[in-house]
Amino acid sequence: MNGRKPAQITLAVLVALALPGIAACEQGTPVAQKTKAPVASTKAATAVSFERETKAFAFTYEYPAQAAALPRLAAMLDAERAKALGELEAQTAEAQKEAADNDYPFNPHMLGVGWKVTGESPEMLAMVAEISSYSGGAHGNTGYEALIWDKAADKRIQLAALFTDMAMALEPLREGYCTALNVERREKRGEQIGEPDDMFNTCPPFAELVLVPYASSDSGFDRMMFIAAPYVAGPYVEGVYEISLPLSGAALERIRPEYRAAFAAPAE
């Protein structure tokens, strides 16, 4: 492999991977912790789980009750689900035809999208999706997508919209992330990190990761989750690297006023 693959594989990209032949083969160092999303209470809405399975493909799409409770967000996710299913059906039919025309076996395809909450406040909802696909090759593909919903504006916003200067806000977390990543690498590999010129031993830039705010309690968002999909921080066999770090004072100072109430200082 000559280059690192990006972590932010969106739903549209993974649906495209169903085409035949594509799937082959600080103040000190912040403390990283395994992420465990808080449970938010939703009285009226219920989680949505959609499944469709045929001889040619399997498709699943799920999102939590917190998203279902926001009508415009739920409508957006439902539209995304319908589009993804339609594209999967069309691409699977094309793959079947090509297999028949060229006299080689067809392997059923798969696409699964599962959204999970990373935190919620009166101001916003943050989620991350794990997107898995298989198009008949040696193994499947896995990507991640972040979603931040501004409840007052009733629309999706980008991570950068939360900050007056996102680069300056996140820079203090850089050293802590790289340190935590190498700790996880050693745990998975059972050995010390090798030569730094190996692409899987370097610390990937934040631009190659999926970042999403994370709340470790009901007090508010107090951490940032960094997700490196397979091939970004390690080979496919090592899977995903998911790390969360407490937001530094510099990061909190650069949150825009309209979102400041959604954030809390990290617990000691």
C-alpha positions in Angstrom: 0.0 0.0 0.0 1.6 3.3 -1.1 -0.5 5.8 0.9 -2.6 6.1 3.9 -6.4 5.9 3.3 -8.5 8.6 4.7 -10.6 8.0 7.9 -13.6 10.0 6.9 -15.2 7.5 4.5 -18.7 8.9 4.1 -21.8 6.9 3.3 -21.8 8.0 -0.3 -18.2 6.8 -0.7 -18.9 3.4 0.9 -22.0 2.9 -1.3 -19.7 3.5 -4.3 -17.4 0.8 -3.0 -20.1 -1.7 -3.8 -19.2 -1.5 -7.5 -17.5 -4.7 -8.7 -13.8 -5.0 -8.2 -13.2 -2.1 -5.8 -13.0 -4.1 -2.6 -10.0 -6.2 -3.1 -7.9 -7.4 -1.0 -1.4 21.3 26.9 -1.3 21.3 30.5 0.7 18.2 30.6 -0.4 15.3 28.5 -4.2 14.9 28.6 -5.5 11.5 29.7 -7.1 9.4 27.0 -10.0 7.1 27.9 -12.1 4.6 26.1 -15.3 6.2 25.0 -18.6 5.3 26.5 -21.4 7.5 25.4 -23.8 8.8 28.1 -27.4 7.7 27.9 -29.8 10.5 27.2 -33.5 10.2 28.0 -36.1 10.5 25.3 -39.7 10.1 26.2 -41.7 10.1 23.0 -39.4 9.0 20.3 -37.9 5.5 19.8 -34.9 4.3 18.0 -35.2 3.5 14.3 -33.9 0.3 12.8 -34.4 -0.6 9.1 -33.4 -3.8 7.5 -33.7 -5.3 4.1 -32.1 -8.5 2.9 -32.4 -10.3 -0.4 -30.3 -12.9 -2.2 -28.2 -10.2 -3.6 -27.6 -7.9 -0.7 -28.1 -7.0 3.0 -28.9 -3.5 4.1 -29.3 -2.0 7.6 -29.7 1.6 8.8 -30.1 2.6 12.4 -30.3 5.8 14.4 -31.1 6.4 18.1 -34.2 7.8 19.8 -32.4 11.1 20.4 -32.2 11.7 16.6 -35.7 10.4 16.0 -37.0 13.0 18.5 -35.8 15.8 16.2 -38.2 15.7 13.2 -36.0 17.5 10.7 -33.0 15.4 11.6 -35.0 12.2 11.4 -36.3 13.3 8.0 -32.7 13.9 6.8 -31.6 10.5 8.0 -34.6 8.8 6.4 -33.8 10.4 3.1 -30.2 9.4 3.3 -31.3 5.8 4.1 -33.6 5.7 1.1 -30.9 7.1 -1.2 -28.3 4.6 0.1 -30.7 1.7 -0.4 -31.6 2.8 -3.9 -27.9 3.1 -4.9 -27.1 -0.3 -3.3 -29.9 -1.9 -5.3 -28.7 -0.4 -8.6 -25.1 -1.2 -8.0 -25.8 -4.7 -6.9 -27.8 -5.4 -10.0 -25.0 -4.0 -12.1 -22.5 -6.3 -10.3 -24.7 -9.3 -10.8 -25.0 -8.6 -14.6 -21.2 -8.2 -14.9 -20.6 -11.5 -13.0 -23.1 -13.3 -15.3 -21.6 -11.7 -18.5 -18.1 -12.7 -17.5 -19.0 -16.1 -16.0 -17.7 -15.6 -12.5 -19.5 -16.1 -9.2 -21.4 -13.2 -7.6 -21.0 -12.7 -3.8 -23.8 -10.9 -2.1 -23.1 -7.3 -1.1 -23.7 -5.6 2.2 -24.1 -2.0 3.5 -24.7 -1.2 7.2 -25.0 2.3 8.8 -25.4 2.6 12.5 -25.6 6.0 14.2 -24.7 6.4 17.9 -24.9 9.4 20.2 -21.7 10.8 21.6 -23.4 13.5 23.6 -26.4 15.7 23.8 -27.3 19.1 25.4 -30.2 21.5 25.0 -28.1 23.3 22.3 -27.0 20.3 20.2 -26.8 16.6 19.5 -23.6 14.9 18.4 -23.5 11.5 16.8 -21.1 9.2 14.9 -21.9 6.6 12.4 -20.0 3.4 11.7 -20.5 2.5 8.0 -19.6 -1.0 6.9 -19.7 -2.3 3.4 -18.8 -5.4 1.5 -18.8 -5.8 -2.3 -17.5 -9.3 -2.8 -13.7 -8.8 -2.4 -11.2 -10.1 0.1 -12.8 -8.2 3.0 -15.2 -5.4 3.7 -14.6 -1.7 4.3 -15.3 0.4 7.4 -15.6 4.1 7.6 -17.0 6.7 10.1 -19.0 9.9 9.8 -19.7 12.6 12.4 -22.9 14.5 12.7 -23.5 17.6 14.8 -27.1 19.0 15.0 -27.8 22.6 16.1 -31.1 22.3 17.8 -31.9 26.1 17.8 -31.1 26.4 14.1 -32.6 23.0 13.4 -29.8 22.1 11.0 -26.6 20.1 10.7 -23.4 22.0 11.3 -19.7 21.3 10.8 -17.3 20.9 13.6 -15.5 24.1 12.6 -18.7 26.0 13.3 -18.3 25.4 17.0 -15.1 27.3 17.2 -13.8 30.8 16.5 -10.6 29.1 15.3 -10.7 25.3 15.1 -7.0 24.8 14.3 -5.9 26.8 17.3 -8.5 25.1 19.5 -7.3 21.6 18.7 -3.6 22.2 18.5 -3.1 21.7 22.3 -4.6 18.2 21.9 -2.1 17.1 19.3 0.7 15.8 21.6 -1.8 14.1 23.8 -3.5 12.3 20.9 -0.2 11.1 19.4 0.9 9.8 22.8 -2.4 8.0 23.4 -2.4 6.5 19.9 1.0 4.9 20.5 -0.2 3.4 23.8 -3.1 1.8 21.9 -0.8 0.6 19.1 1.5 -1.1 21.6 -1.5 -2.8 23.2 -2.7 -4.1 19.9 0.7 -5.1 18.5 2.2 -6.4 21.7 5.5 -4.7 20.9 7.1 -1.3 20.8 6.4 1.1 17.9 8.7 0.5 15.0 10.6 2.9 12.7 8.9 6.3 12.3 9.3 6.2 8.5 6.6 3.5 8.4 3.3 5.1 7.6 1.5 3.0 10.3 4.0 4.3 13.0 3.5 8.0 12.4 0.8 10.1 14.0 -1.9 10.9 11.3 -2.9 14.5 11.0 -6.3 15.4 12.4 -7.5 16.0 8.8 -7.4 12.3 8.2 -9.5 11.5 11.3 -13.1 11.8 12.1 -13.6 14.2 15.0 -16.8 14.6 17.1 -17.5 16.2 20.4 -18.1 13.8 23.3 -19.8 14.1 26.7 -18.5 11.9 29.4 -21.4 12.9 31.7 -24.7 14.9 31.7 -22.8 18.1 32.5 -22.0 18.8 28.9 -19.5 18.1 26.2 -16.1 17.9 27.8 -14.0 15.8 25.4 -13.1 15.4 21.7 -13.3 12.0 20.1 -10.7 11.1 17.5 -11.5 8.1 15.2 -9.0 6.6 12.9 -10.5 4.1 10.5 -8.6 1.0 9.4 -5.5 1.8 7.3 -5.2 5.3 8.8 -3.2 4.6 12.0 -2.6 1.0 11.5 -3.1 -1.9 9.0 -6.6 -3.3 8.4 -6.1 -6.1 10.9 -5.7 -3.6 13.8 -9.2 -2.2 13.1 -10.3 1.2 14.3 -8.4 3.4 16.8 -10.9 5.4 18.8 -9.6 7.8 21.4 -11.1 10.7 23.4 -9.3 13.5 25.1 -10.4 16.1 27.5 -10.9 19.5 25.9 -8.1 21.9 27.0 -8.7 25.4 28.3 -7.5 26.8 25.0 -10.2 24.8 23.2 -13.0 25.9 25.5 -12.0 29.5 25.1 -12.4 29.3 21.4 -15.9 27.9 21.4 -18.4 30.3 19.9 -20.7 32.1 22.3 -23.9 30.4 21.0 -22.5 27.0 21.8 -20.6 27.7 25.0 -23.4 26.5 27.2 -23.2 23.0 25.6 -19.7 22.5 26.9 -18.3 21.8 30.4 -14.8 21.8 31.8 -13.4 18.3 31.9 -13.7 16.5 35.2 -10.6 16.3 37.3 
